[in-house]
Amino acid sequence: MVNRKELNPESSPRAAFGALVRSSREERGWTQDELADATEYSSTHISAIETSRKPPTLRFSRSIDRALGTGDQFERKFREVKQGVLLEGFPEYLGYEARAAEIRVFEIGIIPGLLQTQEYARVLTASAVQRGAITPEQAAERIRVLEDRQKAVARQRPPMVFVTMDESCIRRLVGGPDVMDRQLEHLVEFSRMPNTVIQVAPFDIGERRTLSRPVNLLTLADRSVMYYAESQAQGHLEREGSAVVDMLTEYHQLQAEALSQAASVALISQLRKGTP
């Protein structure tokens, strides 16, 4: 039997892939032997993938998709592993985000991914390609991941989504005036949804801005809370302990200092009209 302690989805994209194989297999009620029977791989090979002792291959990923009836889910996850488009910790976060009851986001400098238009997102990825930071293939994969995230949030029973943006997010011109105007229009439309709240943390709150880096907080159906934050090179998912409570407290304090949704939408509308 696989030692569950060996599985650490936060450790790397490869580990997250293995954890997803196991969770999907167990949701089906299959053993490793039964999954092996449905593919051309041995149970030993599947165990090695699940515990990240072996890297997945494209053929393996497609075989798992066929066996479990998951469309191209594992093929896409394989490409994330191979191309390295996601920071460590983020693949696991995405799994929780897709079924969260509440999502809280704080962003600095750019519009949060869940609220980005396709135009805006493609400008950002194209710029990263031009700088040599990512390949065109990685850029395309980032867009696909973003599309999947936005579809998951727009599910039949959508989560409550609280978004607090630093004022720099709406003032930083990305893609030129037309792209930015459509992006700001999308923010206004998003704010009208019954399950969303948008607030802008204005520059003049100064030192009262409690968070200094982007943070995502999730509340799951069982009311457990976790947060995800990134450095330049790595993401980190925290699921328990005082750190989660402290982060949630700081987020609530930030919301209290930020503009109300009505005032935030008014500011966004002023920017669309060219009012400073």
C-alpha positions in Angstrom: 0.0 0.0 0.0 1.2 3.5 -0.8 2.4 5.5 2.1 0.2 8.6 2.0 2.9 10.7 3.7 5.0 10.3 0.6 2.5 12.4 -1.4 3.2 16.2 -1.1 1.4 18.0 -3.9 2.9 21.3 -2.8 6.5 20.1 -3.5 6.4 20.4 -7.3 4.1 20.3 -10.4 5.2 16.7 -10.8 4.0 15.8 -7.3 0.8 17.7 -8.0 0.2 15.6 -11.1 0.8 12.4 -9.1 -1.6 13.5 -6.4 -4.2 14.2 -9.0 -3.9 10.7 -10.5 -4.4 9.2 -7.1 -7.3 11.3 -6.1 -9.0 10.8 -9.4 -8.4 7.0 -9.2 -9.8 6.9 -5.6 -12.8 8.9 -6.6 -13.6 6.2 -9.1 -13.1 3.6 -6.3 -10.3 1.9 -8.2 -7.1 0.3 -6.9 -3.8 0.8 -8.6 -4.2 -2.7 -10.1 -7.6 -1.8 -11.5 -6.2 1.4 -13.1 -3.3 -0.6 -14.5 -5.8 -3.1 -16.0 -7.5 -0.1 -17.8 -4.2 1.2 -19.2 -1.1 -0.3 -20.7 0.9 0.5 -17.6 1.7 -1.6 -14.5 0.5 -0.9 -11.0 4.1 -0.4 -10.0 4.5 2.3 -12.7 1.3 4.0 -11.5 2.5 4.0 -7.9 5.7 5.6 -9.0 3.8 8.4 -10.8 1.5 8.9 -7.9 4.4 9.4 -5.5 6.4 11.5 -8.1 9.2 9.0 -8.2 8.7 8.9 -12.0 7.8 11.8 -14.3 4.6 11.5 -16.3 4.8 11.2 -20.1 2.4 12.4 -22.7 1.4 8.8 -23.6 0.8 8.0 -19.9 -1.3 11.1 -19.5 -3.5 10.3 -22.5 -3.9 6.7 -21.3 -5.1 7.9 -17.9 -7.5 10.3 -19.5 -9.0 7.5 -21.6 -9.2 5.1 -18.6 -10.8 7.6 -16.2 -12.9 9.4 -18.8 -11.4 12.8 -17.9 -11.2 14.3 -21.4 -7.8 15.9 -21.8 -7.4 16.9 -18.1 -4.2 14.8 -17.5 -2.8 15.7 -20.9 -3.1 19.4 -20.0 -1.6 18.7 -16.5 1.3 16.9 -18.2 2.0 20.0 -20.4 2.0 22.1 -17.2 4.7 19.8 -15.7 6.8 19.7 -18.9 6.6 23.3 -19.7 6.8 24.6 -16.2 4.1 27.2 -16.7 2.9 27.1 -13.1 4.8 27.8 -10.0 5.2 25.0 -7.4 2.1 24.9 -5.2 -0.2 26.5 -7.7 -1.5 23.3 -9.4 -2.8 22.1 -6.0 -4.3 25.5 -5.3 -6.2 25.3 -8.6 -7.9 22.1 -7.5 -9.2 23.7 -4.4 -10.1 27.0 -6.1 -12.4 25.1 -8.6 -14.6 23.9 -5.7 -14.2 26.7 -3.2 -17.3 28.2 -1.6 -15.6 31.6 -1.2 -12.6 33.1 -3.0 -10.8 36.2 -1.7 -8.2 37.8 -3.9 -5.7 40.6 -3.3 -3.6 41.8 -6.3 -1.0 44.5 -6.9 0.0 46.0 -10.3 -2.2 43.8 -12.6 -5.8 42.9 -12.8 -6.3 39.6 -11.0 -6.4 36.6 -13.3 -10.0 35.6 -12.6 -11.1 39.0 -13.8 -8.8 39.4 -16.8 -10.2 39.7 -20.3 -8.7 37.5 -23.0 -7.1 40.6 -24.6 -5.6 41.7 -21.4 -4.2 38.3 -20.6 -2.7 37.8 -24.0 -0.9 41.1 -23.8 0.7 40.1 -20.6 1.8 36.7 -21.9 3.0 38.2 -25.2 5.1 40.6 -23.3 6.6 37.7 -21.3 7.4 35.9 -24.5 9.1 39.0 -26.0 11.3 39.3 -22.9 12.3 35.7 -23.2 10.7 34.8 -19.9 8.5 32.1 -21.4 8.1 30.3 -24.7 5.1 30.8 -27.0 4.0 27.3 -26.0 4.1 28.3 -22.4 2.1 31.5 -23.1 -0.6 29.5 -24.8 -0.7 27.1 -21.9 -1.1 30.0 -19.4 -4.1 31.2 -21.4 -5.6 27.8 -21.3 -5.1 27.5 -17.5 -6.7 30.9 -17.1 -9.7 30.0 -19.2 -10.2 26.8 -17.1 -10.0 28.9 -13.9 -12.6 31.3 -15.1 -14.9 28.5 -16.3 -14.7 26.8 -12.9 -15.7 30.0 -11.1 -18.7 30.4 -13.4 -20.1 27.0 -12.5 -23.7 26.3 -11.8 -23.4 27.1 -8.1 -20.7 29.7 -8.2 -18.6 30.8 -5.2 -18.7 34.2 -3.6 -15.7 36.1 -5.0 -14.2 39.0 -3.1 -11.6 40.9 -5.0 -9.5 43.7 -3.5 -7.1 45.4 -5.9 -4.4 47.9 -5.2 -5.1 51.1 -7.1 -2.1 50.4 -9.3 -4.1 47.5 -10.9 -6.5 49.8 -12.6 -4.1 52.7 -13.3 -1.4 50.6 -14.9 -1.9 50.8 -18.7 -1.7 47.4 -20.2 -2.1 46.9 -24.0 -3.0 50.4 -24.8 -6.2 52.5 -24.1 -8.6 50.3 -26.0 -7.6 47.1 -24.3 -7.5 48.8 -21.0 -11.0 50.4 -21.5 -12.5 47.0 -22.3 -10.8 45.5 -19.2 -12.1 48.2 -17.0 -15.6 47.7 -18.5 -15.4 44.0 -17.7 -14.6 44.9 -14.0 -17.7 47.0 -13.8 -19.8 44.2 -15.3 -18.2 41.7 -12.9 -19.2 43.9 -10.0 -22.8 43.6 -11.0 -22.9 39.9 -10.5 -24.8 38.7 -7.4 -21.8 36.6 -6.1 -19.1 39.2 -6.4 -17.6 42.1 -4.5 -14.9 44.4 -6.0 -13.0 46.9 -3.9 -10.1 49.2 -4.7 -7.4 49.8 -2.1 -6.5 53.4 -2.9 -2.9 54.8 -2.8 -3.8 57.2 0.0 -4.3 54.4 2.6 -0.5 54.4 2.7 0.8 52.3 5.6 -2.7 51.0 6.4 -2.5 48.6 3.5 -1.9 45.4 5.4 -0.8 43.1 2.6 2.4 43.7 0.6 2.1 40.9 -2.0 -0.7 39.2 -3.9 -2.7 36.7 -1.9 -5.5 34.2 -2.6 -7.7 32.9 0.2 -10.1 30.1 -0.2 -13.0 28.9 2.1 -14.1 25.4 1.2 -17.6 23.9 1.7 -16.5 22.5 5.1 -15.6 26.1 6.1 -11.9 25.3 6.3 -9.7 28.1 5.0 -6.4 28.1 3.2 -4.3 30.7 1.4 -1.9 30.8 -1.5 0.9 33.3 -2.0 3.8 33.6 -4.4 7.4 34.8 -4.3 9.3 35.4 -7.6 10.3 31.7 -7.9 7.8 29.7 -5.8 4.2 29.5 -4.7 3.2 28.4 -1.2 -0.2 26.9 -0.1 -0.9 27.1 3.6 -3.8 25.0 4.8 -3.8 25.2 8.6 -2.5 26.9 11.7 -2.3 30.5 12.9 -0.7 31.7 9.7 -4.0 31.2 7.8 -6.0 33.0 10.6 -3.5 35.9 10.5 -3.7 36.2 6.7 -7.5 36.2 6.8 -7.5 38.9 9.5 -5.1 41.0 7.4 -7.4 40.6 4.4 -10.4 41.7 6.4 -8.5 44.7 7.7 -7.6 45.6 4.2 -11.2 45.4 3.1 -12.1 47.8 5.9 -9.6 50.4 4.6 -10.4 49.9 0.9 -13.1 51.8 -1.0 -16.6 50.4 -0.9 -17.8 48.6 -4.1 -19.9 51.6 -5.1 -16.9 54.0 -4.7 -14.6 51.5 -6.4 -16.8 51.2 -9.4 -17.1 55.0 -9.6 -13.3 55.3 -9.6 -13.0 52.7 -12.4 -15.7 54.5 -14.4 -13.8 57.8 -14.0 -10.7 56.2 -15.3 -12.6 54.9 -18.3 -13.7 58.5 -19.0 -10.2 59.7 -18.7 -10.8 61.5 -15.4 -7.6 61.5 -13.2 
